[in-house]
């Protein structure tokens, strides 16, 4: 009986977080905007948060719908490049290698209409989704903050998108 109860709880827990929305059930849309490179729109991003303004003490989610195809290796390499660029101090090579491997586990090649989401888990880490399927959970608060910093750091390469996501863009 005890084994059955544990199995039932495990199934319930996996169903409870069957998609990224389940991780931020009381969240509201804070802002959204497009990311383009050289005039080519790559994706539309949305920021969902249980608290406005967005705060690293609360759960929030970044939801991206792609307009163009991008290989997962390129997503991971671009992410690591941005994390390195934004870091206040050099990040050890073995840490960057581990983070890249985590990204490669969580990401897929994307095409038009594909959706990737990331949920920030305060003091714990990050959970990634492809569509409604969780592809990875990483208990590493530094990795989580570095990933979200790509969009939320004041020195992001996309300052207009950052303002839109945070709901601070001029209306």
C-alpha positions as a printed NumPy array, in Angstrom:
array([[  0.   ,   0.   ,   0.   ],
       [  2.8  ,   2.42 ,   0.882],
       [  4.475,   1.866,  -2.529],
       [  1.165,   2.567,  -4.282],
       [  0.689,   5.802,  -2.3  ],
       [  4.204,   6.973,  -3.159],
       [  3.598,   6.148,  -6.837],
       [  0.256,   7.998,  -6.781],
       [  1.896,  11.049,  -5.217],
       [  4.64 ,  10.978,  -7.853],
       [  2.028,  10.866, -10.644],
       [  0.056,  13.667,  -9.022],
       [  3.189,  15.835,  -8.677],
       [  4.139,  15.324, -12.321],
       [  0.586,  16.119, -13.44 ],
       [  0.46 ,  19.189, -11.196],
       [  3.346,  20.717, -13.145],
       [  2.441,  19.285, -16.525],
       [  3.332,  22.569, -18.197],
       [  5.047,  25.831, -17.357],
       [  1.737,  27.524, -16.497],
       [  1.301,  25.074, -13.641],
       [  4.508,  26.389, -12.103],
       [  3.2  ,  29.962, -11.992],
       [ -0.547,  29.432, -11.576],
       [ -1.313,  32.857, -10.124],
       [  0.977,  34.7  , -12.525],
       [ -0.164,  37.493, -14.771],
       [  1.27 ,  38.715, -18.044],
       [  3.687,  41.516, -17.17 ],
       [  4.848,  42.364, -20.681],
       [  5.803,  41.069, -24.102],
       [  7.81 ,  42.046, -27.125],
       [  9.652,  40.868, -30.193],
       [ 13.347,  40.108, -30.558],
       [ 14.871,  40.851, -33.957],
       [ 18.385,  40.688, -35.359],
       [ 19.292,  42.745, -38.433],
       [ 15.592,  43.361, -39.023],
       [ 14.681,  39.657, -38.92 ],
       [ 12.204,  38.791, -36.203],
       [ 13.387,  35.685, -34.31 ],
       [ 10.802,  35.351, -31.555],
       [  8.087,  36.871, -29.411],
       [  8.747,  36.77 , -25.673],
       [  6.365,  37.107, -22.738],
       [  7.109,  37.615, -19.047],
       [  4.662,  36.085, -16.58 ],
       [  4.998,  36.776, -12.872],
       [  3.17 ,  36.294,  -9.61 ],
       [  4.518,  39.687,  -8.565],
       [  4.818,  42.996, -10.383],
       [  7.417,  44.308, -10.631],
       [  9.229,  41.059, -11.419],
       [ 11.427,  40.068,  -8.507],
       [ 13.971,  37.278,  -8.018],
       [ 12.264,  36.48 ,  -4.685],
       [  9.157,  35.175,  -6.493],
       [  8.49 ,  32.697,  -9.289],
       [  8.232,  34.026, -12.804],
       [  8.285,  32.592, -16.298],
       [  9.718,  33.633, -19.643],
       [  7.707,  32.213, -22.53 ],
       [  9.092,  32.42 , -26.081],
       [  7.315,  31.653, -29.353],
       [  9.774,  31.326, -32.244],
       [  9.219,  32.815, -35.693],
       [ 12.362,  31.334, -37.271],
       [ 14.232,  28.071, -37.008],
       [ 17.255,  27.902, -34.702],
       [ 19.362,  24.843, -33.799],
       [ 19.589,  23.968, -30.103],
       [ 23.389,  24.186, -30.234],
       [ 23.112,  27.772, -31.434],
       [ 20.622,  28.592, -28.665],
       [ 23.002,  27.144, -26.056],
       [ 26.139,  28.76 , -27.507],
       [ 24.458,  32.164, -27.78 ],
       [ 23.169,  31.819, -24.235],
       [ 26.605,  30.972, -22.858],
       [ 28.179,  33.87 , -24.788],
       [ 25.672,  36.281, -23.278],
       [ 26.101,  34.849, -19.784],
       [ 29.883,  35.326, -20.091],
       [ 29.454,  38.87 , -21.427],
       [ 27.086,  39.882, -18.615],
       [ 29.027,  38.254, -15.76 ],
       [ 30.48 ,  40.611, -13.169],
       [ 33.49 ,  38.291, -12.81 ],
       [ 34.881,  35.498, -14.995],
       [ 32.939,  32.253, -14.684],
       [ 35.087,  29.086, -14.421],
       [ 35.297,  27.104, -17.659],
       [ 33.98 ,  23.911, -16.021],
       [ 30.897,  25.801, -14.796],
       [ 30.241,  27.173, -18.287],
       [ 30.65 ,  23.685, -19.762],
       [ 28.144,  22.266, -17.258],
       [ 25.668,  25.067, -17.969],
       [ 25.999,  24.526, -21.723],
       [ 25.359,  20.796, -21.237],
       [ 22.271,  21.653, -19.151],
       [ 21.016,  23.933, -21.933],
       [ 21.593,  21.262, -24.555],
       [ 19.578,  18.829, -22.42 ],
       [ 16.707,  21.297, -22.047],
       [ 16.606,  22.849, -25.533],
       [ 15.519,  21.469, -28.888],
       [ 15.9  ,  22.69 , -32.45 ],
       [ 13.069,  25.194, -32.881],
       [ 11.021,  26.21 , -35.874],
       [  8.222,  28.693, -36.508],
       [  5.525,  28.342, -33.853],
       [  7.647,  26.3  , -31.426],
       [  7.546,  27.396, -27.805],
       [ 10.262,  27.329, -25.148],
       [  9.621,  28.445, -21.592],
       [ 11.731,  28.836, -18.487],
       [ 10.432,  29.156, -14.939],
       [ 12.55 ,  30.836, -12.279],
       [ 12.416,  28.973,  -8.968],
       [ 13.651,  31.314,  -6.179],
       [ 16.668,  30.06 ,  -4.242],
       [ 16.434,  26.767,  -6.163],
       [ 17.057,  27.08 ,  -9.887],
       [ 15.227,  26.883, -13.184],
       [ 12.806,  24.577, -14.955],
       [ 12.68 ,  24.458, -18.785],
       [  9.795,  23.454, -21.04 ],
       [  9.376,  22.741, -24.737],
       [  5.707,  23.35 , -25.444],
       [  3.968,  21.819, -22.439],
       [  6.661,  19.194, -21.774],
       [  9.274,  19.752, -19.058],
       [ 12.728,  19.068, -20.486],
       [ 14.906,  19.858, -17.507],
       [ 15.064,  21.123, -13.957],
       [ 18.357,  22.405, -12.637],
       [ 18.936,  23.067,  -8.953],
       [ 21.505,  25.801,  -9.459],
       [ 20.462,  29.34 ,  -8.436],
       [ 23.524,  30.902, -10.126],
       [ 22.67 ,  29.197, -13.424],
       [ 19.046,  30.329, -13.147],
       [ 19.965,  33.971, -12.526],
       [ 22.52 ,  33.886, -15.333],
       [ 19.964,  32.493, -17.799],
       [ 17.305,  35.052, -16.935],
       [ 19.924,  37.801, -16.911],
       [ 20.178,  37.38 , -20.694],
       [ 16.826,  39.213, -20.861],
       [ 16.596,  40.981, -17.497],
       [ 20.098,  42.334, -16.854],
       [ 20.282,  46.108, -17.415],
       [ 23.18 ,  45.445, -19.829],
       [ 21.181,  43.055, -22.029],
       [ 21.687,  43.309, -25.796],
       [ 17.934,  43.89 , -26.091],
       [ 17.153,  46.837, -23.789],
       [ 13.838,  47.633, -25.483],
       [ 12.673,  44.035, -25.131],
       [ 13.769,  44.083, -21.461],
       [ 11.596,  47.147, -20.815],
       [  8.673,  45.541, -22.624],
       [  9.02 ,  42.297, -20.667],
       [  9.195,  44.172, -17.363],
       [  6.23 ,  46.335, -18.329],
       [  8.272,  49.533, -18.085],
       [  8.297,  50.499, -21.786],
       [  6.6  ,  53.789, -22.656],
       [  3.044,  53.124, -23.72 ]])
